[in-house]
Amino acid sequence: MRVHLLDILRGISVSAMIVYHFFWDLGYFKFIELENVTRGLPLLFAQCIGASFIIISGISLRLASYSNNFSAKFLKRLLVLVLICLAITSITYYIDKKSFIFFGILHFLATCSLLGLLLLKIKNNNFLFILFLCSLAVSTSEITFDLPNQVSWLGLNREIPMTNDFYPLFPWVSFYFFGLWVSKPLKKHLMKRNIIYGFYYPKFVIIYSGLQFLGRNSLTIYILHQPIFFSLFFIFIRISS
């Protein structure tokens, strides 16, 4: 069963991601200063986008666990995620060995999917809330260690590795735990009442349909939008020169 509200929220996050990445590409191709979109409010905007995806993923996993054939669907999606992660790492390593993506948001979500699968067996929702608070405490404590670069994906290293997309477990796993925890009290409200119908007006049909399309195809859009942007920028630069 599709939860239309989650599709809408995911669609909004996808739209915001596309806007941010367009301006990031402007900086990458030196049409603007890249620092203008990697610091201050633009950086906060990007972090809010990432957090929204992670929270929605946590909610979606738990709601999906109530559906039929969950195990088969979960394994299929996890396999797709792992293959895409391998492709992203390989391609970015070929392009730039110094800042290739080794633990981006998809790597993070694949890891959290495995953690979430284990946590789904916990029936007491208070435990998830405690886990969320503990992870939040670690994330905000600024605890760091002199760890090898191989485990920098934990987010506890003193030195942040050079990479173009980095979502370490800490602090980002706190948002995933929050999504898992909040999904239980939201389950009845989302699945039985289908909240979206209350805001559905004829003049907004196109907007809702567009956001639902983006939300339902978020993974595909995430994969394709940057290659499309890069191709368009290369074409524009070639023509203008």
C-alpha positions as CSV (number, residue, x, y, z in Angstrom):
1,M,0.0,0.0,0.0
2,R,1.3,3.4,-1.0
3,V,1.2,6.1,1.7
4,H,0.6,9.2,-0.4
5,L,1.7,11.6,2.2
6,L,5.2,10.1,2.2
7,D,5.3,10.2,-1.6
8,I,4.4,13.9,-1.4
9,L,7.0,14.6,1.3
10,R,9.7,12.6,-0.6
11,G,8.7,14.5,-3.8
12,I,9.3,17.8,-2.0
13,S,12.7,16.6,-0.9
14,V,13.6,15.5,-4.4
15,S,12.6,18.9,-5.8
16,A,14.7,20.7,-3.2
17,M,17.6,18.4,-3.9
18,I,17.5,19.1,-7.7
19,V,17.4,22.9,-7.0
20,Y,20.4,22.7,-4.6
21,H,22.4,20.4,-7.0
22,F,21.8,22.8,-9.9
23,F,23.4,25.6,-7.9
24,W,26.2,23.3,-6.7
25,D,26.9,22.5,-10.4
26,L,27.0,26.2,-11.2
27,G,29.8,26.5,-8.6
28,Y,31.5,23.3,-9.8
29,F,31.7,24.7,-13.4
30,K,32.8,28.1,-12.0
31,F,29.8,30.1,-13.1
32,I,29.5,31.1,-9.4
33,E,31.8,30.7,-6.4
34,L,31.4,27.1,-5.1
35,E,31.8,28.3,-1.5
36,N,28.6,30.3,-1.9
37,V,26.6,27.0,-1.9
38,T,28.7,24.9,0.5
39,R,28.6,27.2,3.5
40,G,26.1,29.1,5.7
41,L,22.4,28.9,4.8
42,P,22.9,26.9,1.5
43,L,24.8,24.2,3.5
44,L,22.0,24.2,6.1
45,F,19.5,23.8,3.3
46,A,21.4,20.8,1.9
47,Q,21.6,19.2,5.3
48,C,17.9,19.6,5.8
49,I,17.3,17.9,2.5
50,G,19.5,15.0,3.5
51,A,17.8,14.8,7.0
52,S,14.4,14.7,5.4
53,F,15.3,11.8,3.1
54,I,16.7,9.9,6.0
55,I,13.7,10.4,8.3
56,I,11.3,9.4,5.5
57,S,13.4,6.3,4.8
58,G,13.1,5.3,8.5
59,I,9.4,5.8,8.4
60,S,9.0,4.0,5.1
61,L,11.0,0.9,6.2
62,R,8.8,0.3,9.2
63,L,5.5,0.9,7.4
64,A,6.7,-1.4,4.5
65,S,7.4,-4.1,7.1
66,Y,3.6,-4.5,7.6
67,S,3.0,-5.3,3.9
68,N,3.0,-8.6,2.2
69,N,6.2,-10.1,0.7
70,F,8.3,-7.5,2.7
71,S,11.4,-9.7,2.9
72,A,11.5,-10.2,-0.9
73,K,10.9,-6.6,-1.6
74,F,13.5,-5.5,1.0
75,L,16.2,-7.8,-0.3
76,K,15.5,-6.6,-3.9
77,R,15.7,-3.0,-3.0
78,L,18.8,-3.5,-0.8
79,L,20.5,-5.4,-3.7
80,V,19.7,-2.5,-6.0
81,L,21.1,0.0,-3.5
82,V,24.3,-1.9,-3.1
83,L,24.9,-2.2,-6.8
84,I,24.2,1.5,-7.3
85,C,26.6,2.3,-4.4
86,L,29.3,0.2,-6.0
87,A,28.8,2.0,-9.4
88,I,28.9,5.4,-7.8
89,T,32.1,4.6,-5.9
90,S,33.8,3.1,-9.0
91,I,32.8,5.9,-11.4
92,T,33.7,8.7,-9.0
93,Y,37.0,7.0,-8.2
94,Y,37.8,6.9,-11.9
95,I,36.9,10.6,-12.3
96,D,38.7,11.8,-9.2
97,K,40.7,9.5,-6.9
98,K,41.2,12.2,-4.3
99,S,37.6,13.0,-3.6
100,F,35.6,10.0,-4.8
101,I,32.4,9.1,-3.0
102,F,32.9,6.1,-0.7
103,F,30.1,6.7,1.8
104,G,27.5,9.0,0.3
105,I,23.8,9.1,1.2
106,L,23.0,5.9,-0.7
107,H,25.8,4.0,1.1
108,F,24.4,5.4,4.3
109,L,20.8,4.3,3.5
110,A,22.0,0.8,2.5
111,T,23.8,0.5,5.9
112,C,20.8,1.9,7.8
113,S,18.5,-0.6,6.0
114,L,20.4,-3.4,7.5
115,L,20.3,-1.8,11.0
116,G,16.6,-1.1,10.5
117,L,15.9,-4.7,9.6
118,L,17.4,-5.8,13.0
119,L,15.6,-3.1,14.9
120,L,12.2,-4.0,13.4
121,K,12.3,-7.1,15.6
122,I,12.1,-4.8,18.7
123,K,8.4,-4.4,19.6
124,N,8.9,-1.9,22.4
125,N,8.9,1.5,20.8
126,N,10.4,3.1,23.9
127,F,13.6,1.3,23.1
128,L,13.8,3.0,19.8
129,F,13.3,6.3,21.4
130,I,16.1,5.6,23.9
131,L,18.3,4.6,21.0
132,F,17.5,7.8,19.2
133,L,18.4,9.8,22.3
134,C,21.7,7.9,22.8
135,S,22.7,8.4,19.1
136,L,21.7,12.1,19.4
137,A,23.9,12.4,22.5
138,V,26.9,10.9,20.7
139,S,26.2,13.1,17.6
140,T,26.1,16.3,19.5
141,S,29.0,15.5,22.0
142,E,31.7,16.0,19.4
143,I,33.5,12.9,20.5
144,T,36.3,12.0,18.1
145,F,39.1,9.5,18.0
146,D,42.3,8.9,16.0
147,L,40.8,6.1,13.9
148,P,42.0,4.6,10.6
149,N,40.6,6.1,7.5
150,Q,39.0,2.8,6.7
151,V,36.4,3.4,9.5
152,S,35.9,7.1,8.8
153,W,32.3,6.2,7.7
154,L,31.5,5.9,11.4
155,G,31.8,9.7,11.7
156,L,34.0,9.6,14.8
157,N,37.4,10.4,13.1
158,R,39.0,13.7,14.0
159,E,39.9,14.4,10.4
160,I,37.0,14.5,7.9
161,P,38.0,12.7,4.7
162,M,38.0,14.5,1.4
163,T,34.9,13.4,-0.6
164,N,32.1,15.0,-2.6
165,D,29.3,13.3,-0.7
166,F,29.7,12.1,2.9
167,Y,27.0,10.9,5.2
168,P,28.7,9.1,8.1
169,L,26.7,7.1,10.6
170,F,27.1,9.8,13.2
171,P,25.4,12.2,13.3
172,W,23.0,11.1,10.5
173,V,21.9,7.8,12.0
174,S,20.0,9.8,14.6
175,F,17.5,10.9,11.9
176,Y,17.0,7.3,10.8
177,F,16.3,6.2,14.4
178,F,13.9,9.1,14.7
179,G,12.1,7.9,11.6
180,L,11.8,4.4,12.9
181,W,10.5,5.6,16.3
182,V,8.0,8.1,15.0
183,S,6.6,5.6,12.4
184,K,4.7,3.6,15.0
185,P,2.5,6.4,16.4
186,L,2.0,7.7,12.8
187,K,1.1,4.3,11.4
188,K,-2.6,4.3,12.2
189,H,-3.0,8.0,11.1
190,L,-1.1,7.5,7.8
191,M,-2.3,4.1,6.7
192,K,-5.9,4.2,7.7
193,R,-6.9,7.8,7.2
194,N,-4.6,8.7,4.2
195,I,-4.1,12.3,5.2
196,I,-3.5,13.6,1.7
197,Y,-7.2,13.5,0.7
198,G,-8.0,16.4,3.1
199,F,-5.7,18.7,1.1
200,Y,-6.6,17.6,-2.4
201,Y,-8.1,20.5,-4.4
202,P,-8.7,20.4,-8.2
203,K,-6.4,23.3,-8.9
204,F,-3.5,21.5,-7.2
205,V,-3.9,18.2,-9.1
206,I,-0.9,18.8,-11.3
207,I,1.3,19.8,-8.3
208,Y,0.3,16.7,-6.3
209,S,0.7,14.4,-9.3
210,G,4.1,15.8,-10.0
211,L,5.3,15.5,-6.4
212,Q,3.9,12.0,-6.2
213,F,5.8,11.1,-9.4
214,L,9.0,12.5,-8.0
215,G,8.5,10.7,-4.7
216,R,7.7,7.3,-6.2
217,N,10.7,7.6,-8.5
218,S,13.2,9.3,-6.1
219,L,16.0,6.7,-6.5
220,T,15.9,6.9,-10.3
221,I,15.8,10.7,-10.3
222,Y,18.7,10.8,-7.8
223,I,20.8,8.7,-10.1
224,L,19.9,10.4,-13.3
225,H,19.6,14.1,-12.5
226,Q,23.3,14.9,-12.0
227,P,24.5,13.1,-15.2
228,I,21.8,15.1,-17.1
229,F,22.9,18.4,-15.5
230,F,26.5,17.7,-16.2
231,S,25.7,16.8,-19.8
232,L,23.7,20.0,-20.3
233,F,26.5,22.1,-18.7
234,F,29.1,20.5,-21.0
235,I,26.9,21.2,-24.0
236,F,26.4,24.8,-23.0
237,I,30.1,25.3,-22.3
238,R,31.0,23.8,-25.7
239,I,28.4,25.9,-27.6
240,S,29.3,29.1,-25.8
241,S,33.0,28.7,-26.3
